């Protein structure tokens, strides 16, 4: 059998189960029920103890009503109708006075006397502010004062002292020194206004300002005229420069002396005569060449004559002399006159351009000076308007302040009324039932927060749903461990109770067969191979994988016509075997129910199988194979050969791999199995460990069909669970 070619279903990567049910919340709640109950009891107990230890506190109350008064308006503008205060403004003003530390210090000084030290006053002030509280109502324009103390009469007396000192201090704040201060400010503004008027007159005299707008307009017009003339001059200058450049280009090729007469007729006639003689000699040569051979003396002689004549013609051409007559060029004088005129025009235009630039600079400086003077004069006028308005406003404020002072002095009345005088309270504000209720509320909230923190820190699993959400693999089996003390030891293999043959003994009430229907279905559908090889892997020895393998083998026994083989690779050489020692008949005890009759199996003859020791199980058609003593670790090729041989002899081969914390054999050989099943222990196996193990198996090429959750408990009581 070639394992690498077997068909497998497509692997779904990244499957995450996010649905959280009510059962998950209840599992978490009842898992931490002891801690939550302990936190609740301690919280309620502490709250009751604090309530019993607290002394009864009494709170005195006083209430003030604030009415509108003229001296609230402190603005500098008094023209027109008085501005109405915004909602809560008057109450906030009075509340600031009542809540000020200076008012509280004044109250404490009257109580402690003039001999009190600064430290005593500061300590008393801290104690006072802890017991005093102010509350304002902006809609009703009322202020409520509260003072808390264990003595009700002392609480009411403190509020009376606060109110008495408050009315004295606020009268001094709103009326004392206001008229003289406003009058001093008015006189100061008047002095500043007079000084500013004098400065404006001196400034206008210095710069000769009569009408600043007309002067600026005249300067702008003059500047525009000069700029226009400058632009015109620039245009003419550019035109003359172009004309001069053109004339210079034209005059470059005009000579001062030109050729008047030239004659070379005699030289030409001599040259013509020699060329005619050359033609005659060439014609004679042609005649001789037609009658004689090319190397005859007649032909060679005529060739020498033709050659000598050609040399003479060439020499004669070099010696030819003609007759020439030169004279003065009149056009040259005309061009020079034109160049002189254009050059003089350019020099004049350049001088005019410089003069116009100087005039523009002078005009710009004058215009900028006028603009700066106008800005400064405008600022002076703005300042004078502001000072005039301030003087008018301060004069009116002085009048109103004088009226308010006269009214306050004559009527001795105020706009704040006491609508509820302080009275000693009769009922405490901290009864015992309040502490009990608060402790019960805190006892409900704190356990919830404690459970939330513990859940966020916990990295183990409680239910199959949590395993599927975190790992992304289906849970194939999750048997519930009985809650009795005897049943809780069923998964503990550190000191297991053994029955006949050294096999682990089950409690009498535990069922003899665990249902592994979903596990077997996942194994059967894992590949198209006729026989299945299942790799059972756990991280630690205490995951309960032994019982899972035994139960799974018992269920597979009924589905196969051949013996079920359990390959024990987890037993240590120097420790007792996991599946126990054989009895006198050479059979192993099996803790799960009664099986079928054992098939007759011939002794293995393959050399590979001789490395294993096969032990039958009493009363079951199951074989347990374990490596013989002294067997070395198999190579990958030997492992493949061994698995192929076991597949040929058995329908189901269940490999009990050693824990990953002790050996990596199971992960390495997971690729050779049709299905790999992980064993996870509830409340113990950590999530990062399982996720790392899953990633290692998948990287090695293994096919994980699911997870078996062991040592799972039922945390929800039956009376609640039946409604889920």
C-alpha positions as CSV (number, residue, x, y, z in Angstrom):
1,X,0.0,0.0,0.0
2,X,1.3,3.4,-0.9
3,X,0.2,5.7,1.8
4,X,1.1,9.0,0.1
5,X,-1.5,8.5,-2.7
6,X,-4.6,7.9,-0.5
7,X,-7.4,10.4,-0.9
8,X,-8.2,12.8,1.9
9,X,-11.0,15.4,2.1
10,X,-9.9,19.0,1.5
11,X,-8.5,20.6,4.6
12,X,-10.4,23.7,5.8
13,X,-7.8,26.2,7.1
14,X,-8.7,29.1,9.4
15,X,-12.0,27.6,10.6
16,X,-12.9,29.5,13.8
17,X,-16.0,28.8,15.9
18,X,-17.1,32.0,17.5
19,X,-20.6,31.2,18.7
20,X,-20.8,31.3,22.5
21,X,-23.9,29.7,24.1
22,X,-25.6,30.2,27.4
23,X,-24.1,26.9,28.5
24,X,-20.6,28.4,28.1
25,X,-21.5,31.2,30.5
26,X,-23.0,28.9,33.0
27,X,-20.0,26.5,32.8
28,X,-17.7,29.4,33.6
29,X,-20.0,30.7,36.4
30,X,-20.3,27.4,38.2
31,X,-16.6,26.5,37.6
32,X,-15.6,29.6,39.7
33,X,-18.6,29.3,42.0
34,X,-16.5,28.8,45.1
35,X,-14.3,31.9,44.4
36,X,-17.4,34.0,43.5
37,X,-19.2,32.9,46.7
38,X,-16.1,33.6,48.8
39,X,-15.8,37.1,47.3
40,X,-19.5,37.7,47.8
41,X,-19.4,36.6,51.5
42,X,-16.3,38.7,52.3
43,X,-17.7,41.8,50.5
44,X,-21.0,41.6,52.4
45,X,-19.2,40.9,55.7
46,X,-16.8,43.9,55.2
47,X,-19.7,46.1,54.3
48,X,-21.7,45.1,57.4
49,X,-18.7,45.6,59.6
50,X,-18.0,49.0,58.2
51,X,-21.7,49.9,58.7
52,X,-21.6,48.8,62.4
53,X,-18.3,50.7,63.0
54,X,-19.5,54.0,61.5
55,X,-21.0,56.6,63.8
56,X,-24.3,58.2,62.8
57,X,-23.8,61.4,60.8
58,X,-26.2,64.3,60.5
59,X,-26.5,66.8,57.7
60,X,-27.8,70.3,58.3
61,X,-29.2,72.2,55.3
62,X,-29.7,75.9,54.4
63,X,-31.1,77.3,51.1
64,X,-30.6,80.8,49.5
65,X,-32.5,82.6,46.8
66,X,-30.6,84.9,44.4
67,X,-32.3,87.9,42.9
68,X,-31.1,90.3,40.2
69,X,-29.3,93.5,41.4
70,X,-27.7,96.4,39.6
71,X,-24.2,95.9,40.9
72,X,-23.9,92.5,39.1
73,X,-23.3,94.4,35.8
74,X,-19.5,95.0,35.9
75,X,-19.2,95.7,32.1
76,X,-17.7,98.9,30.7
77,X,-20.6,99.6,28.4
78,X,-23.7,101.1,29.9
79,X,-25.4,102.6,26.9
80,X,-28.9,101.3,26.2
81,X,-30.8,98.7,28.2
82,X,-28.9,96.6,30.7
83,X,-27.8,93.2,29.5
84,X,-29.7,90.3,31.0
85,X,-27.5,87.6,32.8
86,X,-27.4,84.2,31.2
87,X,-29.0,81.2,33.0
88,X,-27.2,80.3,36.2
89,X,-24.8,83.3,36.1
90,X,-26.0,85.0,39.3
91,X,-26.1,81.7,41.2
92,X,-22.5,80.9,40.0
93,X,-21.3,84.3,41.3
94,X,-22.8,83.8,44.8
95,X,-21.6,80.1,44.8
96,X,-18.0,81.2,44.1
97,X,-18.1,83.5,47.2
98,X,-19.7,80.8,49.4
99,X,-17.2,78.2,48.3
100,X,-14.1,80.4,48.5
101,X,-11.3,79.3,50.9
102,X,-11.0,82.9,52.3
103,X,-14.6,82.8,53.5
104,X,-14.0,79.5,55.2
105,X,-10.8,80.8,56.8
106,X,-12.7,83.8,58.2
107,X,-15.4,81.5,59.7
108,X,-12.6,79.3,61.3
109,X,-10.8,82.4,62.7
110,X,-13.9,83.5,64.5
111,X,-14.1,80.0,66.1
112,X,-10.5,79.5,66.9
113,X,-9.8,83.0,68.1
114,X,-7.0,85.5,67.1
115,X,-4.3,83.4,68.8
116,X,-4.7,80.4,66.4
117,X,-1.6,79.4,64.5
118,X,-1.4,79.0,60.7
119,X,-1.1,75.2,61.0
120,X,-4.2,75.0,63.2
121,X,-6.2,77.0,60.7
122,X,-5.0,74.9,57.8
123,X,-5.8,71.6,59.6
124,X,-9.3,73.0,60.6
125,X,-9.8,74.2,57.0
126,X,-9.1,70.7,55.6
127,X,-11.6,69.1,58.1
128,X,-14.2,71.8,57.4
129,X,-14.0,71.3,53.6
130,X,-14.5,67.5,54.1
131,X,-17.8,68.2,55.9
132,X,-19.1,71.2,53.9
133,X,-20.8,70.8,50.5
134,X,-22.5,73.3,48.2
135,X,-25.1,72.6,45.5
136,X,-26.5,75.2,43.1
137,X,-29.7,75.0,41.0
138,X,-29.4,77.3,37.9
139,X,-33.1,77.0,36.9
140,X,-34.5,77.9,40.3
141,X,-31.6,80.4,41.1
142,X,-31.1,78.7,44.5
143,X,-28.1,77.6,46.4
144,X,-28.2,74.7,48.9
145,X,-25.6,74.5,51.7
146,X,-24.9,71.2,53.6
147,X,-22.7,70.5,56.6
148,X,-22.3,67.0,57.9
149,X,-21.3,66.3,61.5
150,X,-21.9,63.7,64.2
151,X,-23.5,66.4,66.4
152,X,-26.7,67.8,64.7
153,X,-26.5,71.1,66.7
154,X,-22.9,71.7,65.7
155,X,-23.8,71.2,62.0
156,X,-26.6,73.8,62.1
157,X,-24.4,76.2,64.1
158,X,-21.6,76.0,61.4
159,X,-24.1,76.8,58.6
160,X,-25.3,79.9,60.6
161,X,-21.7,81.1,61.0
162,X,-21.1,80.6,57.3
163,X,-24.1,82.7,56.4
164,X,-23.3,85.5,58.8
165,X,-19.7,85.8,57.5
166,X,-20.9,85.4,53.9
167,X,-23.2,88.5,54.0
168,X,-20.5,90.6,55.5
169,X,-17.9,89.6,52.9
170,X,-20.1,89.9,49.8
171,X,-21.2,93.5,50.9
172,X,-17.5,94.4,51.0
173,X,-16.9,92.8,47.6
174,X,-19.7,94.5,45.7
175,X,-19.7,98.0,47.3
176,X,-16.4,98.8,49.0
177,X,-14.0,100.9,47.0
178,X,-15.8,100.6,43.7
179,X,-16.7,104.3,43.2
180,X,-13.1,105.5,44.0
181,X,-11.6,102.8,41.7
182,X,-13.9,103.7,38.8
183,X,-13.3,107.5,39.3
184,X,-9.5,106.9,39.3
185,X,-9.8,104.9,36.0
186,X,-12.0,107.7,34.5
187,X,-9.4,110.4,35.3
188,X,-6.6,108.2,33.9
189,X,-8.5,107.7,30.7
190,X,-9.1,111.5,30.4
191,X,-5.4,112.2,30.9
192,X,-4.5,109.8,28.2
193,X,-7.1,111.3,25.8
194,X,-5.7,114.8,26.3
195,X,-2.1,113.6,25.7
196,X,-3.2,111.9,22.5
197,X,-4.9,115.0,21.1
198,X,-1.7,117.0,21.7
199,X,0.3,114.4,19.9
200,X,-2.0,114.4,16.9
201,X,-1.6,118.2,16.5
202,X,2.2,117.9,16.7
203,X,2.2,115.1,14.2
204,X,0.2,116.9,11.6
205,X,2.4,120.0,11.9
206,X,5.6,118.0,11.6
207,X,4.5,116.2,8.3
208,X,2.6,119.2,6.9
209,X,-0.6,117.3,6.7
210,X,-3.7,119.3,5.6
211,X,-5.8,116.8,3.8
212,X,-4.0,113.4,3.8
213,X,-6.4,111.8,1.3
214,X,-5.8,114.6,-1.3
215,X,-2.1,114.6,-0.8
216,X,-1.9,110.8,-1.3
217,X,-4.0,111.1,-4.5
218,X,-1.7,113.8,-5.9
219,X,1.4,111.8,-5.1
220,X,-0.1,108.7,-6.8
221,X,-1.0,110.7,-9.9
222,X,2.5,112.2,-10.1
223,X,4.1,108.7,-9.7
224,X,1.9,107.4,-12.5
225,X,2.9,110.2,-14.9
226,X,6.6,109.6,-14.3
227,X,6.2,105.9,-14.8
228,X,4.4,106.5,-18.1
229,X,7.2,108.7,-19.4
230,X,9.7,106.1,-18.3
231,X,7.9,103.4,-20.2
232,X,7.8,105.6,-23.3
233,X,11.5,106.3,-23.1
234,X,12.2,102.6,-22.6
235,X,10.3,101.8,-25.8
236,X,12.2,104.4,-27.8
237,X,15.5,103.2,-26.3
238,X,14.7,99.6,-27.2
239,X,13.9,100.7,-30.8
240,X,17.1,102.6,-31.3
241,X,19.2,99.8,-29.8
242,X,17.6,97.4,-32.3
243,X,18.3,99.9,-35.1
244,X,21.9,100.3,-34.1
245,X,22.4,96.5,-33.9
246,X,20.9,96.2,-37.4
247,X,23.2,98.9,-38.8
248,X,26.2,97.4,-37.2
249,X,25.5,94.1,-38.9
250,X,25.0,95.8,-42.2
251,X,28.1,98.1,-41.9
252,X,30.3,95.1,-41.1
253,X,30.6,94.1,-44.8
254,X,30.8,97.7,-46.3
255,X,34.5,98.4,-47.2
256,X,36.0,101.9,-47.3
257,X,37.7,101.2,-50.7
258,X,36.2,99.4,-53.7
259,X,37.4,98.0,-57.1
260,X,36.8,100.5,-59.9
261,X,38.4,98.8,-63.0
262,X,40.0,95.3,-64.0
263,X,41.5,94.1,-67.3
264,X,43.4,90.7,-68.2
265,X,42.8,90.4,-72.0
266,X,46.4,89.8,-73.1
267,X,47.0,87.0,-70.6
268,X,43.8,85.3,-71.8
269,X,44.8,85.5,-75.5
270,X,48.2,83.9,-74.7
271,X,46.5,81.1,-72.7
272,X,44.1,80.5,-75.6
273,X,46.9,80.2,-78.1
274,X,48.7,77.6,-75.9
275,X,45.5,75.6,-75.5
276,X,45.0,75.6,-79.3
277,X,48.5,74.2,-79.8
278,X,47.7,71.5,-77.2
279,X,44.6,70.5,-79.2
280,X,46.6,70.3,-82.4
281,X,49.2,68.1,-80.8
282,X,46.5,65.8,-79.4
283,X,44.9,65.5,-82.8
284,X,48.3,64.6,-84.4
285,X,48.9,62.0,-81.7
286,X,45.6,60.4,-82.4
287,X,46.6,60.2,-86.1
288,X,50.0,58.7,-85.3
289,X,48.5,56.2,-82.8
290,X,46.1,55.0,-85.5
291,X,49.1,54.2,-87.8
292,X,51.8,53.1,-85.3
293,X,52.1,51.1,-82.2
294,X,51.8,52.8,-78.8
295,X,55.5,52.2,-78.1
296,X,56.7,53.7,-81.4
297,X,59.1,56.6,-81.2
298,X,56.7,58.9,-83.1
299,X,54.0,58.4,-80.5
300,X,56.3,58.8,-77.5
301,X,57.7,62.0,-79.0
302,X,54.3,63.5,-79.5
303,X,53.4,62.5,-75.9
304,X,56.4,64.3,-74.5
305,X,55.5,67.4,-76.5
306,X,51.9,67.3,-75.1
307,X,53.2,66.9,-71.5
308,X,55.7,69.8,-71.9
309,X,52.9,72.0,-73.3
310,X,50.6,71.2,-70.3
311,X,53.3,72.2,-67.9
312,X,53.9,75.4,-69.7
313,X,50.1,76.2,-69.6
314,X,50.1,75.5,-65.8
315,X,53.1,77.8,-65.3
316,X,51.6,80.5,-67.5
317,X,48.3,80.5,-65.5
318,X,50.3,81.2,-62.3
319,X,52.2,84.1,-64.0
320,X,49.1,85.8,-65.6
321,X,48.8,89.5,-64.3
322,X,45.7,91.6,-64.8
323,X,45.2,95.4,-64.6
324,X,43.0,96.6,-61.6
325,X,42.0,100.2,-60.3
326,X,40.6,100.9,-56.7
327,X,38.7,104.0,-55.3
328,X,36.8,105.4,-52.2
329,X,33.3,104.0,-51.4
330,X,30.7,106.7,-50.9
331,X,28.1,104.4,-49.3
332,X,30.6,103.7,-46.5
333,X,30.4,107.4,-45.5
334,X,26.5,107.3,-45.5
335,X,26.4,104.3,-43.2
336,X,28.9,105.8,-40.7
337,X,26.8,109.0,-40.6
338,X,23.7,106.9,-39.7
339,X,25.6,105.0,-37.0
340,X,26.7,108.3,-35.3
341,X,23.1,109.6,-35.2
342,X,21.6,106.4,-33.7
343,X,24.4,106.2,-31.1
344,X,23.9,109.8,-30.0
345,X,20.2,109.2,-29.7
346,X,20.8,106.1,-27.5
347,X,23.1,108.0,-25.1
348,X,20.5,110.7,-24.7
349,X,17.7,108.2,-24.0
350,X,19.9,106.4,-21.4
351,X,20.5,109.7,-19.6
352,X,16.8,110.4,-19.6
353,X,16.1,106.9,-18.3
354,X,18.4,107.4,-15.3
355,X,16.8,110.8,-14.5
356,X,13.3,109.3,-14.7
357,X,14.4,106.4,-12.3
358,X,15.6,109.0,-9.8
359,X,12.3,110.9,-10.1
360,X,10.4,107.6,-9.5
361,X,12.4,106.8,-6.4
362,X,11.8,110.3,-5.0
363,X,8.0,110.0,-5.8
364,X,7.9,106.5,-4.2
365,X,9.6,107.7,-1.1
366,X,7.2,110.6,-0.8
367,X,4.2,108.4,-1.3
368,X,5.4,105.8,1.2
369,X,6.0,108.6,3.7
370,X,2.5,109.9,3.2
371,X,1.0,106.3,3.5
372,X,2.9,105.7,6.8
373,X,1.8,109.1,8.1
374,X,-1.8,108.2,7.1
375,X,-1.6,104.9,8.9
376,X,-0.2,106.4,12.1
377,X,-2.7,109.2,12.0
378,X,-5.5,106.6,11.5
379,X,-4.2,104.6,14.5
380,X,-4.2,107.8,16.6
381,X,-7.7,108.6,15.6
382,X,-8.8,105.0,16.5
383,X,-7.1,105.3,19.9
384,X,-8.8,108.6,20.4
385,X,-12.2,107.1,19.6
386,X,-11.6,104.2,22.0
387,X,-10.5,106.5,24.8
388,X,-13.5,108.7,24.2
389,X,-15.8,105.7,24.4
390,X,-14.0,104.4,27.5
391,X,-14.3,107.9,29.2
392,X,-18.0,108.0,28.4
393,X,-18.6,104.4,29.8
394,X,-16.5,105.0,33.0
395,X,-18.3,108.2,33.7
396,X,-21.7,106.4,33.6
397,X,-20.3,103.5,35.7
398,X,-19.1,106.1,38.3
399,X,-22.7,107.4,38.4
400,X,-24.3,104.0,38.8
401,X,-21.7,102.9,41.4
402,X,-22.4,106.0,43.4
403,X,-26.1,105.3,43.2
404,X,-25.6,101.7,44.3
405,X,-23.4,102.7,47.2
406,X,-26.0,105.3,48.3
407,X,-28.7,102.8,48.1
408,X,-26.8,100.1,50.0
409,X,-25.8,102.5,52.7
410,X,-29.2,103.9,53.2
411,X,-31.4,100.8,52.8
412,X,-28.9,98.2,54.2
413,X,-30.6,95.6,52.0
414,X,-29.3,92.8,49.8
415,X,-30.6,90.8,46.9
416,X,-29.8,87.3,48.4
417,X,-32.6,85.9,50.7
418,X,-32.4,83.0,53.1
419,X,-35.5,80.9,52.2
420,X,-34.5,77.9,54.5
421,X,-32.6,78.6,57.7
422,X,-30.3,76.0,59.2
423,X,-32.0,73.6,61.6
424,X,-30.6,70.7,63.6
425,X,-31.4,67.5,61.7
426,X,-33.0,64.5,63.5
427,X,-32.3,61.6,61.1
428,X,-28.8,60.3,60.3
429,X,-27.7,60.1,56.7
430,X,-25.8,56.8,57.0
431,X,-28.2,54.1,58.4
432,X,-27.0,50.5,58.7
433,X,-29.4,49.3,55.9
434,X,-27.6,51.6,53.4
435,X,-24.3,49.9,54.1
436,X,-25.9,46.5,53.9
437,X,-27.5,47.3,50.5
438,X,-24.2,48.8,49.2
439,X,-22.3,45.7,50.3
440,X,-24.8,43.4,48.6
441,X,-24.5,45.4,45.4
442,X,-20.7,45.3,45.6
443,X,-20.9,41.6,46.4
444,X,-22.7,41.1,43.1
445,X,-20.4,43.3,41.0
446,X,-17.0,42.2,42.5
447,X,-17.5,38.4,41.9
448,X,-18.5,39.2,38.4
449,X,-15.3,41.2,37.9
450,X,-13.3,38.5,39.6
451,X,-14.7,35.8,37.3
452,X,-14.1,38.1,34.3
453,X,-10.4,38.5,35.3
454,X,-10.0,34.8,36.0
455,X,-11.5,33.9,32.6
456,X,-9.2,36.3,30.8
457,X,-6.2,34.7,32.6
458,X,-7.2,31.1,32.2
459,X,-5.6,29.2,29.3
460,X,-7.3,25.8,29.8
461,X,-10.5,24.3,28.5
462,X,-13.8,23.6,30.3
463,X,-16.2,22.5,27.5
464,X,-16.1,21.1,24.0
465,X,-17.4,24.3,22.6
466,X,-14.3,26.2,24.0
467,X,-12.0,23.6,22.4
468,X,-13.7,24.0,19.0
469,X,-13.6,27.8,19.2
470,X,-9.9,28.0,20.1
471,X,-8.4,25.1,18.2
472,X,-10.7,25.1,15.2
473,X,-11.1,21.3,15.3
474,X,-14.2,19.3,16.1
475,X,-14.5,17.5,19.4
476,X,-15.2,13.9,18.7
477,X,-15.6,12.6,22.2
478,X,-15.9,14.4,25.6
479,X,-17.0,11.9,28.3
480,X,-18.1,13.5,31.6
481,X,-16.2,12.4,34.6
482,X,-18.4,11.4,37.6
483,X,-18.5,13.9,40.4
484,X,-18.0,11.3,43.2
485,X,-14.7,11.1,44.9
486,X,-14.1,7.5,43.6
487,X,-15.0,8.4,40.0
488,X,-12.7,11.4,40.0
489,X,-9.8,9.1,40.2
490,X,-10.7,7.3,37.0
491,X,-8.4,9.5,34.8
492,X,-5.6,9.7,37.3
493,X,-2.8,7.3,36.3
494,X,-0.2,8.3,38.9
495,X,-1.5,5.7,41.3
496,X,-4.3,3.8,39.6
497,X,-6.3,1.1,41.2
498,X,-5.7,-2.2,39.3
499,X,-7.9,-5.2,38.9
500,X,-7.1,-8.6,37.5
501,X,-3.9,-8.7,35.5
502,X,-2.9,-5.2,36.6
503,X,-5.4,-3.4,34.4
504,X,-7.0,-0.2,35.7
505,X,-10.2,-0.9,37.5
506,X,-13.3,1.2,36.8
507,X,-15.9,2.2,39.4
508,X,-18.8,-0.2,39.6
509,X,-21.3,2.5,38.5
510,X,-19.4,3.7,35.5
511,X,-20.7,2.3,32.1
512,X,-18.6,-0.5,30.6
513,X,-18.5,1.1,27.1
514,X,-18.0,4.8,26.2
515,X,-19.8,5.8,23.0
516,X,-17.2,6.7,20.3
517,X,-19.6,6.8,17.3
518,X,-18.5,10.3,16.1
519,X,-14.8,9.4,16.5
520,X,-15.2,6.2,14.5
521,X,-17.1,8.1,11.8
522,X,-14.3,10.6,11.5
523,X,-11.8,7.8,11.2
524,X,-13.7,5.9,8.6
525,X,-14.1,9.1,6.4
526,X,-10.6,10.3,6.8
527,X,-9.3,8.5,3.7
528,X,-10.3,6.1,1.0
529,X,-8.0,3.3,2.2
530,X,-9.6,0.0,3.0
531,X,-7.7,-0.2,6.4
532,X,-7.3,2.7,8.8
533,X,-4.3,3.6,10.8
534,X,-5.1,6.1,13.6
535,X,-2.4,8.1,15.4
536,X,-3.5,9.0,19.0
537,X,-1.3,11.9,20.3
538,X,-1.3,13.8,23.6
539,X,1.2,16.3,25.1
540,X,1.6,14.9,28.6
541,X,1.2,11.4,30.3
542,X,-1.7,12.7,32.3
543,X,-4.0,13.6,29.4
544,X,-6.1,10.3,29.8
545,X,-5.1,8.9,26.4
546,X,-4.8,5.3,27.7
547,X,-8.5,5.1,28.6
548,X,-9.5,6.7,25.3
549,X,-7.5,4.1,23.3
550,X,-9.0,1.3,25.2
551,X,-12.5,2.5,24.8
552,X,-12.0,3.3,21.1
553,X,-10.5,-0.2,20.5
554,X,-13.5,-1.8,22.2
555,X,-15.9,0.1,20.0
556,X,-13.9,-0.7,16.8
557,X,-13.9,-4.4,17.7
558,X,-17.6,-4.7,16.8
559,X,-16.9,-3.1,13.3
560,X,-14.1,-5.3,12.1
561,X,-13.8,-9.0,11.1
562,X,-10.1,-9.0,12.0
563,X,-8.4,-8.2,15.3
564,X,-8.0,-4.6,16.3
565,X,-4.3,-3.8,16.8
566,X,-3.2,-1.3,19.4
567,X,0.4,-0.3,18.8
568,X,1.8,0.8,22.2
569,X,4.7,3.2,21.5
570,X,4.3,5.2,24.8
571,X,5.5,2.6,27.3
572,X,8.9,3.3,28.8
573,X,11.5,0.5,28.9
574,X,12.3,1.0,32.6
575,X,8.7,1.4,33.8
576,X,5.6,-0.8,34.0
577,X,3.8,-1.2,30.7
578,X,0.8,1.1,30.2
579,X,-1.5,-1.8,29.3
580,X,-0.4,-4.0,32.2
581,X,1.5,-7.2,32.4
582,X,0.0,-10.5,30.8
583,X,-1.4,-13.1,33.1
584,X,-0.4,-16.8,33.3
585,X,-2.3,-17.3,30.0
586,X,-0.3,-14.6,28.3
587,X,-3.3,-12.3,28.0
588,X,-3.9,-8.7,29.0
589,X,-6.8,-7.6,31.1
590,X,-9.2,-5.0,29.5
591,X,-11.3,-2.7,31.6
592,X,-14.1,-2.1,29.1
593,X,-17.0,-4.6,29.1
594,X,-17.1,-7.9,27.3
595,X,-15.9,-8.2,23.8
596,X,-16.2,-10.7,21.0
597,X,-14.4,-14.0,20.6
598,X,-10.8,-13.7,19.6
599,X,-10.0,-14.6,16.0
600,X,-7.4,-17.2,15.2
601,X,-4.3,-15.2,14.2
602,X,-1.2,-16.9,12.9
603,X,2.1,-15.9,14.3
604,X,3.8,-13.1,12.2
605,X,6.4,-14.3,9.8
606,X,7.6,-10.9,8.4
607,X,11.0,-9.7,9.7
608,X,9.6,-6.3,10.4
609,X,6.9,-7.6,12.8
610,X,9.4,-9.6,14.7
611,X,10.5,-6.3,16.3
612,X,7.1,-6.2,18.1
613,X,5.7,-8.3,20.8
614,X,2.0,-9.1,20.2
615,X,-0.2,-9.7,23.3
616,X,-3.9,-10.7,23.1
617,X,-6.5,-9.2,25.2
618,X,-8.7,-11.5,27.4
619,X,-12.2,-11.7,26.2
620,X,-11.7,-9.3,23.2
621,X,-10.6,-9.6,19.6
622,X,-7.8,-7.0,20.3
623,X,-4.1,-7.3,20.1
624,X,-1.6,-5.0,21.9
625,X,1.8,-4.7,20.2
626,X,4.7,-3.2,21.9
627,X,8.4,-3.0,20.9
628,X,10.5,-5.8,22.2
629,X,13.2,-5.0,24.7
630,X,16.4,-3.8,23.1
631,X,14.7,-2.6,19.9
632,X,16.3,0.5,18.6
633,X,14.4,3.4,17.1
634,X,13.1,2.6,13.6
635,X,14.2,4.6,10.6
636,X,11.6,6.4,8.5
637,X,11.7,3.7,5.8
638,X,11.4,0.9,8.4
639,X,8.4,2.8,10.0
640,X,6.7,3.0,6.6
641,X,7.3,-0.7,6.0
642,X,6.0,-1.6,9.5
643,X,2.8,0.4,9.1
644,X,2.2,-1.1,5.6
645,X,2.6,-4.6,7.1
646,X,0.2,-3.8,10.0
647,X,-2.4,-2.4,7.5
648,X,-2.3,-5.6,5.5
649,X,-3.1,-7.7,8.6
650,X,-5.7,-5.5,10.5
651,X,-8.6,-3.4,9.5
652,X,-7.9,-0.8,12.3
653,X,-4.5,0.0,13.7
654,X,-4.6,2.4,16.7
655,X,-1.2,3.8,17.4
656,X,-0.7,5.0,21.0
657,X,2.0,7.6,20.4
658,X,4.3,8.7,23.3
659,X,3.6,12.2,24.8
660,X,5.0,15.0,22.8
661,X,6.6,16.4,25.9
662,X,8.7,13.2,26.0
663,X,9.1,12.2,22.4
664,X,8.5,13.6,18.9
665,X,7.8,10.3,17.3
666,X,4.0,10.7,17.1
667,X,4.3,14.1,15.3
668,X,6.9,12.8,12.8
669,X,4.8,9.7,11.9
670,X,1.5,11.5,11.8
671,X,1.9,11.9,8.0
672,X,1.8,8.1,7.7
673,X,-1.6,7.8,9.5
674,X,-5.0,8.1,7.9
675,X,-6.3,10.1,10.9
676,X,-4.7,11.8,13.8
677,X,-6.6,12.5,17.1
678,X,-5.4,14.8,19.8
679,X,-6.2,14.2,23.5
680,X,-6.8,17.3,25.5
681,X,-7.4,17.3,29.3
682,X,-10.0,19.7,30.6
683,X,-8.8,22.2,33.3
684,X,-5.1,21.3,32.7
685,X,-3.9,21.3,29.1
686,X,-3.0,24.9,28.1
687,X,-4.3,26.5,24.9
688,X,-0.9,27.6,23.5
689,X,0.4,24.0,24.0
690,X,-2.5,22.5,22.0
691,X,-2.3,25.2,19.2
692,X,1.5,24.5,18.9
693,X,0.9,20.8,18.8
694,X,-1.7,21.2,16.1
695,X,0.6,23.4,14.0
696,X,3.5,20.9,14.3
697,X,1.3,18.0,13.2
698,X,0.0,19.9,10.2
699,X,3.5,21.1,9.2
700,X,4.6,17.5,9.4
701,X,1.8,16.5,6.9
702,X,-0.5,14.9,9.4
703,X,-4.3,14.9,9.0
704,X,-6.1,15.9,12.3
705,X,-9.7,14.7,12.3
706,X,-10.6,15.9,15.7
707,X,-10.0,16.2,19.5
708,X,-11.0,14.0,22.4
709,X,-11.6,16.0,25.6
710,X,-10.8,14.0,28.8
711,X,-11.5,14.6,32.5
712,X,-14.5,16.9,31.6
713,X,-16.8,17.7,34.4
714,X,-20.4,18.8,34.5
715,X,-20.3,22.1,36.3
716,X,-24.0,23.1,35.8
717,X,-26.4,21.5,38.3
718,X,-28.9,19.1,36.9
719,X,-31.8,21.2,38.0
720,X,-30.6,24.0,35.7
721,X,-29.0,21.9,33.0
722,X,-32.3,20.2,32.1
723,X,-33.6,23.6,30.8
724,X,-30.7,24.1,28.4
